[in-house]
Structures are given as C-alpha cells and as structure tokens.
C-alpha cells in the first residue's frame, strides 16, 4: 500500500468539514507532535481512508463512506484547528 501525504485527501476534507483543511494544524493525541494536516501520512486503500502521524505512525483520522454518508473518527487528534 502506497503512502501519500495529507494533500491527497484535500477534497475529502473539504467535503466533510466544508472548508480547506490541509493547512489546518493537528496535534497527535499519542506523541503530541503538531503540524499541518498536509504533512500526515495517508493510506487511501485501507478499510476507509486513514491518516497517520508522521512522527509516531499513530492513527489520527479515519474516514469511511457508508451509503453516501461519511463516518469520521478523529480520536487520534488531541486538537484540530483550521487556519483563519
């Protein structure tokens, strides 16, 4: 499975959050690393779309589409703040 960066899910994030989120700053709940969503490590062919921390490889976000509705798990993020 090929790893991509967070820019690969820019459209998905726009659809889910209704805003440009690749420049948003996230903090990993596991290791405390902070950085833009664009720098996460993304796997598109996992069960759903998975974004992992570039520092510790912990799962930050999981997106699964079920019957035209996205199920989103953000438990791996301590914070997520969009840029003004």
ChimeraX attribute file (.defattr): number of C-alpha atoms within 10 A of each C-alpha:
attribute: neighborCount
match mode: 1-to-1
recipient: residues
	/A:1	7
	/A:2	8
	/A:3	15
	/A:4	16
	/A:5	18
	/A:6	22
	/A:7	19
	/A:8	17
	/A:9	21
	/A:10	17
	/A:11	15
	/A:12	16
	/A:13	18
	/A:14	13
	/A:15	12
	/A:16	14
	/A:17	10
	/A:18	10
	/A:19	13
	/A:20	15
	/A:21	25
	/A:22	23
	/A:23	17
	/A:24	16
	/A:25	17
	/A:26	26
	/A:27	20
	/A:28	24
	/A:29	18
	/A:30	16
	/A:31	14
	/A:32	15
	/A:33	15
	/A:34	19
	/A:35	18
	/A:36	19
	/A:37	28
	/A:38	21
	/A:39	20
	/A:40	26
	/A:41	23
	/A:42	27
	/A:43	21
	/A:44	16
	/A:45	11
	/A:46	12
	/A:47	10
	/A:48	15
	/A:49	17
	/A:50	22
	/A:51	27
	/A:52	24
	/A:53	27
	/A:54	18
	/A:55	15
	/A:56	12
	/A:57	14
	/A:58	17
	/A:59	22
	/A:60	25
	/A:61	18
	/A:62	21
	/A:63	20
	/A:64	16
	/A:65	11
	/A:66	9
	/A:67	6
	/A:68	7
	/A:69	9
	/A:70	15
	/A:71	12
	/A:72	14
	/A:73	14
	/A:74	15
	/A:75	13
	/A:76	20
	/A:77	21
	/A:78	16
	/A:79	14
	/A:80	17
	/A:81	13
	/A:82	14
	/A:83	11
	/A:84	4
